[in-house]
Amino acid sequence: MSTKTRVAIVGAGGMMRWHIRQMLKQQDTTEVVVMCEPSAQQYELSSALYVDAGLTPPPNQPDLARLLRDYAGRVDAAFICTPHVYHHDQTVACLQAGLDVLLEKPMVMNAAEARSLIKTRDETGKLLVVAFPGSLSPNIRTVVGMLRAGKLGRIWGISGTVWQNWGPAQVGQWRQVPEISGGGFMFDTGAHMLNTVADLAGEDFVEVAAWLDNNGRPVDTRATIMAKLASGALVTIHGCGEAIPSCASDIRIFCDKAIVETGIWGERLSIQRHGAKRGYKVAVPESLGVWDQFLAVRAGALANPCPPEVGLRMAKLWDAIKASSAQGGAAVRPT
């Protein structure tokens, strides 16, 4: 009997191709059985990755309902990487079909959809992991463990910045159609920032003040967010999606015993202790990305770092950010 996880890829666009490249390094544990991609062009581009690796591409069944029916008993999990508006219904369908699900971020469009997915997860008893690289990163899990154990002292403040040439790069794409995307730069690339900061904080946001600016585009591309945590710690987040060609971030956590420096994807981690002139890099286990971590959770080797409750937390924070911005930056309480 095969020990490989048999997966259906739902959505085979540009972001999924990044994941496929990582999954191809895990052929001893992973078998991509079928893809579900309505665009023939996107399917061909993703199939080319298999051809380049000397492998036969998985077949394509563009109709998800038919795929779930025809492949019943032949797949164990679904990796969903589609435009945001489709996440809820596709995840419900896969969970109800008996599949475990790894779902690309942001999990859903709003808090109501998030609560619905939690309900479906509970009813089906299947695994649902949100593919936030930060939450699934060994770097973020390591520093979160240190923070919760009090090894770095009390958190006084968190400051984060994320930047990308997102505005000009996404012109004419679905990410700038609000009915499909649910938001702009801060709900797409910036969602990593919101989620990772919330992971690091480890407590509720009690007040949020935010300003979003569309810069003449259909969705937001610039943002400034200020927030207060339940402990009284202060958070500042700045996002600029109108930067020169780039995609990067910086997060600093100011504690009374150390300063932590990391990124929104958990791609690095250094800690500067009291009395030291510079930070030191923290050694953590290697990871091949979100699919690798999903397999570890599915095998019981890792507690789920990013369940749908994390997606709900993110949705509630985004709702508060939008509500504050609509009121000219007035402080609001997430609900």
C-alpha positions as CSV (number, residue, x, y, z in Angstrom):
1,M,0.0,0.0,0.0
2,S,1.4,3.4,-1.0
3,T,2.4,5.8,1.8
4,K,2.1,8.8,-0.5
5,T,-0.6,11.4,0.1
6,R,-2.7,11.5,-3.1
7,V,-3.7,15.1,-3.8
8,A,-5.9,17.0,-6.2
9,I,-4.6,20.4,-7.1
10,V,-7.5,22.9,-7.4
11,G,-6.3,26.0,-9.2
12,A,-3.1,25.7,-11.2
13,G,-2.2,29.3,-11.8
14,G,1.0,31.2,-11.1
15,M,1.0,30.8,-7.3
16,M,0.3,27.1,-7.5
17,R,3.3,26.7,-9.9
18,W,5.5,28.0,-7.1
19,H,4.0,25.3,-4.8
20,I,4.3,22.6,-7.5
21,R,8.1,23.2,-7.7
22,Q,8.3,22.5,-4.0
23,M,6.0,19.5,-4.3
24,L,8.2,18.0,-7.0
25,K,10.9,17.8,-4.4
26,Q,8.7,15.6,-2.3
27,Q,7.8,12.8,-4.7
28,D,8.5,10.2,-2.0
29,T,5.6,11.5,0.0
30,T,3.3,13.1,-2.6
31,E,1.4,12.0,-5.6
32,V,-0.5,14.7,-7.6
33,V,-3.4,12.6,-9.0
34,V,-5.3,15.3,-10.9
35,M,-5.6,19.0,-11.4
36,C,-8.7,21.2,-11.5
37,E,-8.0,24.2,-13.7
38,P,-10.5,25.9,-16.0
39,S,-7.9,27.7,-18.0
40,A,-6.3,25.5,-20.6
41,Q,-3.3,28.0,-20.8
42,Q,-2.7,27.8,-17.0
43,Y,-3.0,24.0,-17.1
44,E,-0.4,23.8,-19.9
45,L,2.0,26.1,-18.0
46,S,1.7,24.0,-14.9
47,S,2.0,20.7,-16.9
48,A,5.3,22.0,-18.3
49,L,6.9,21.8,-14.8
50,Y,6.2,18.0,-14.9
51,V,7.5,17.6,-18.4
52,D,10.7,19.5,-17.5
53,A,11.2,17.1,-14.6
54,G,10.8,14.1,-16.9
55,L,7.4,13.2,-15.5
56,T,3.9,12.7,-17.0
57,P,1.7,15.7,-16.0
58,P,-1.5,14.9,-14.0
59,P,-4.7,15.0,-16.0
60,N,-7.0,18.0,-15.8
61,Q,-10.6,17.9,-14.8
62,P,-11.8,21.5,-14.8
63,D,-15.1,20.8,-13.1
64,L,-14.6,20.4,-9.4
65,A,-17.9,18.6,-8.7
66,R,-17.2,16.1,-11.4
67,L,-13.6,15.6,-10.1
68,L,-14.8,14.9,-6.6
69,R,-17.3,12.4,-8.0
70,D,-15.0,10.7,-10.5
71,Y,-12.0,10.5,-8.2
72,A,-13.8,9.5,-5.1
73,G,-11.5,7.1,-3.1
74,R,-8.6,7.9,-5.3
75,V,-7.4,11.1,-3.6
76,D,-6.8,11.9,0.0
77,A,-6.4,15.7,0.0
78,A,-7.0,18.8,-2.0
79,F,-4.6,21.8,-2.3
80,I,-6.8,24.8,-3.2
81,C,-5.1,27.8,-4.8
82,T,-7.9,29.7,-6.6
83,P,-9.1,33.3,-6.5
84,H,-10.3,34.3,-3.0
85,V,-14.0,34.4,-3.7
86,Y,-14.0,30.7,-4.5
87,H,-12.2,29.5,-1.4
88,H,-15.3,28.9,0.8
89,D,-17.5,26.9,-1.5
90,Q,-14.6,24.8,-2.9
91,T,-13.3,24.0,0.5
92,V,-16.8,23.0,1.8
93,A,-17.2,20.7,-1.3
94,C,-13.8,19.0,-0.7
95,L,-14.3,18.6,3.1
96,Q,-17.7,17.1,2.5
97,A,-16.2,14.8,-0.1
98,G,-14.0,13.4,2.7
99,L,-10.8,15.2,1.7
100,D,-8.3,16.9,4.0
101,V,-7.6,20.4,2.7
102,L,-4.7,22.8,2.4
103,L,-6.2,26.2,1.5
104,E,-4.2,29.1,0.1
105,K,-4.5,32.3,2.0
106,P,-6.5,34.5,2.8
107,M,-8.8,31.7,3.9
108,V,-12.1,33.4,3.0
109,M,-13.6,36.7,2.1
110,N,-15.2,37.5,5.5
111,A,-15.8,36.3,9.1
112,A,-19.1,34.7,8.2
113,E,-17.5,32.5,5.7
114,A,-14.7,31.7,8.2
115,R,-17.3,30.5,10.8
116,S,-19.0,28.4,8.1
117,L,-15.7,26.6,7.3
118,I,-15.1,25.9,11.0
119,K,-18.6,24.4,11.2
120,T,-17.9,22.2,8.1
121,R,-14.5,21.1,9.5
122,D,-16.2,20.1,12.7
123,E,-19.0,18.3,11.0
124,T,-16.8,16.3,8.6
125,G,-13.9,15.7,11.1
126,K,-11.5,16.4,8.2
127,L,-8.2,18.4,8.4
128,L,-8.2,22.0,7.3
129,V,-4.9,23.9,7.2
130,V,-4.6,27.5,5.9
131,A,-1.5,27.9,3.8
132,F,0.0,30.9,5.6
133,P,3.8,30.4,5.2
134,G,4.3,32.4,8.4
135,S,2.2,30.3,10.6
136,L,3.6,27.1,9.0
137,S,7.2,28.4,9.2
138,P,9.6,26.7,11.7
139,N,11.0,30.2,12.3
140,I,7.7,31.7,13.4
141,R,6.8,28.6,15.4
142,T,10.1,28.8,17.2
143,V,9.9,32.4,18.2
144,V,6.2,32.1,19.1
145,G,7.2,29.3,21.5
146,M,9.9,31.5,23.0
147,L,7.5,34.4,23.4
148,R,4.8,32.3,25.0
149,A,7.3,30.8,27.4
150,G,8.4,34.2,28.5
151,K,12.0,33.7,27.3
152,L,12.1,37.1,25.6
153,G,10.2,39.0,28.2
154,R,7.1,41.1,27.8
155,I,6.2,42.4,24.4
156,W,6.1,46.2,24.3
157,G,5.5,46.7,20.6
158,I,5.5,45.2,17.2
159,S,6.3,47.1,14.0
160,G,5.9,45.7,10.5
161,T,6.4,46.9,6.9
162,V,5.7,45.1,3.7
163,W,6.3,46.4,0.2
164,Q,5.9,45.3,-3.4
165,N,5.2,46.7,-6.9
166,W,1.8,45.1,-6.5
167,G,-0.3,48.0,-7.9
168,P,1.3,48.2,-11.3
169,A,2.0,44.5,-11.6
170,Q,-1.6,43.4,-11.0
171,V,-3.3,45.8,-13.4
172,G,-6.0,43.9,-15.3
173,Q,-5.7,40.8,-13.1
174,W,-8.4,39.3,-10.8
175,R,-6.6,40.5,-7.7
176,Q,-7.7,44.0,-8.6
177,V,-11.3,43.1,-9.0
178,P,-12.8,43.6,-5.5
179,E,-15.8,41.2,-6.0
180,I,-13.3,38.4,-6.6
181,S,-10.3,39.4,-4.4
182,G,-12.1,40.8,-1.4
183,G,-9.5,43.5,-1.0
184,G,-6.3,44.8,-2.4
185,F,-2.6,44.7,-1.5
186,M,-3.3,44.4,2.3
187,F,-5.6,41.4,1.7
188,D,-3.2,39.7,-0.7
189,T,0.5,40.1,0.0
190,G,-0.4,42.1,3.1
191,A,-2.5,39.2,4.5
192,H,0.8,37.5,5.4
193,M,1.8,40.6,7.5
194,L,-1.6,40.7,9.3
195,N,-1.5,37.0,10.0
196,T,2.1,36.7,11.1
197,V,1.9,39.8,13.4
198,A,-1.2,38.3,15.0
199,D,0.6,35.0,15.5
200,L,3.5,36.7,17.1
201,A,1.3,38.9,19.3
202,G,-0.6,35.8,20.6
203,E,-3.5,37.9,22.0
204,D,-6.5,39.8,20.9
205,F,-6.5,43.2,19.1
206,V,-8.8,45.4,21.2
207,E,-8.5,48.6,19.1
208,V,-7.7,49.1,15.4
209,A,-7.2,52.3,13.5
210,A,-6.5,52.1,9.8
211,W,-6.2,54.1,6.6
212,L,-6.4,52.4,3.2
213,D,-5.7,54.2,-0.1
214,N,-6.5,52.9,-3.6
215,N,-4.1,55.3,-5.4
216,G,-6.6,55.5,-8.2
217,R,-6.9,51.7,-8.5
218,P,-10.0,49.6,-7.9
219,V,-8.6,48.2,-4.6
220,D,-6.3,49.4,-1.9
221,T,-2.6,49.5,-2.6
222,R,-1.3,51.5,0.4
223,A,-2.2,51.1,4.1
224,T,-1.2,52.3,7.6
225,I,-2.6,50.4,10.5
226,M,-2.2,51.1,14.3
227,A,-3.5,48.8,16.9
228,K,-3.5,48.0,20.6
229,L,-3.3,44.5,22.0
230,A,-5.2,43.3,25.1
231,S,-1.9,43.5,27.1
232,G,-1.5,47.2,26.1
233,A,1.3,46.5,23.6
234,L,1.2,48.7,20.5
235,V,1.3,47.5,16.9
236,T,2.1,49.5,13.7
237,I,1.8,48.1,10.2
238,H,2.7,49.9,7.0
239,G,2.0,48.4,3.5
240,C,3.1,49.9,0.2
241,G,2.0,48.1,-2.9
242,E,3.2,50.9,-5.2
243,A,7.0,50.3,-4.6
244,I,9.6,49.8,-7.2
245,P,9.9,46.2,-8.5
246,S,10.3,44.2,-5.3
247,C,8.6,42.1,-2.7
248,A,9.9,42.1,0.8
249,S,9.1,42.8,4.4
250,D,10.4,43.5,7.9
251,I,8.9,42.7,11.3
252,R,10.4,43.8,14.6
253,I,9.2,42.7,18.0
254,F,10.4,44.8,20.9
255,C,10.4,42.9,24.2
256,D,12.0,43.9,27.5
257,K,14.7,41.2,27.1
258,A,15.3,41.2,23.4
259,I,14.5,42.5,19.9
260,V,13.3,40.0,17.4
261,E,13.7,40.5,13.6
262,T,11.8,38.3,11.1
263,G,9.7,38.5,7.9
264,I,6.0,38.0,7.1
265,W,6.7,34.6,5.5
266,G,8.9,33.5,8.4
267,E,11.8,33.4,6.0
268,R,14.4,34.5,8.5
269,L,14.8,34.9,12.3
270,S,17.3,36.7,14.4
271,I,17.2,37.8,18.1
272,Q,19.2,40.5,19.7
273,R,19.5,40.0,23.5
274,H,20.0,42.7,26.1
275,G,23.6,43.8,26.1
276,A,24.4,42.4,22.6
277,K,25.4,44.7,19.8
278,R,23.7,42.6,17.1
279,G,21.2,39.8,16.7
280,Y,22.1,36.1,16.2
281,K,20.5,33.8,13.7
282,V,18.3,31.1,15.3
283,A,18.7,27.5,14.1
284,V,15.4,25.9,13.2
285,P,14.4,22.7,11.3
286,E,14.5,22.8,7.5
287,S,11.2,23.1,5.6
288,L,10.1,22.8,2.0
289,G,7.2,25.1,2.5
290,V,3.5,24.8,3.2
291,W,2.9,21.5,1.6
292,D,5.7,19.9,3.6
293,Q,4.2,21.3,6.8
294,F,0.7,20.1,5.8
295,L,2.0,16.6,5.4
296,A,3.6,16.8,8.8
297,V,0.3,17.9,10.3
298,R,-1.6,15.2,8.4
299,A,0.8,12.5,9.7
300,G,0.4,13.7,13.3
301,A,4.0,14.8,13.6
302,L,3.0,18.4,14.1
303,A,0.0,20.1,15.8
304,N,-1.9,22.2,13.2
305,P,-0.3,25.7,13.4
306,C,-2.8,27.2,11.1
307,P,-6.4,25.9,11.5
308,P,-9.5,27.7,10.3
309,E,-9.6,29.6,13.6
310,V,-6.5,31.4,12.4
311,G,-8.4,32.3,9.2
312,L,-11.3,33.6,11.3
313,R,-8.9,35.8,13.3
314,M,-7.5,37.2,10.1
315,A,-11.0,37.9,8.7
316,K,-12.1,39.7,11.9
317,L,-8.9,41.9,11.8
318,W,-9.5,42.7,8.1
319,D,-13.1,43.6,8.8
320,A,-12.0,46.0,11.5
321,I,-9.3,47.5,9.2
322,K,-12.0,48.2,6.5
323,A,-14.4,49.6,9.1
324,S,-11.9,52.0,10.5
325,S,-10.7,53.2,7.1
326,A,-14.3,53.8,6.1
327,Q,-14.6,56.0,9.2
328,G,-11.5,58.1,8.3
329,G,-9.2,56.1,10.7
330,A,-11.5,56.1,13.7
331,A,-10.6,53.4,16.3
332,V,-12.8,50.3,16.1
333,R,-13.0,47.1,18.2
334,P,-12.7,43.8,16.2
335,T,-15.8,41.7,16.6
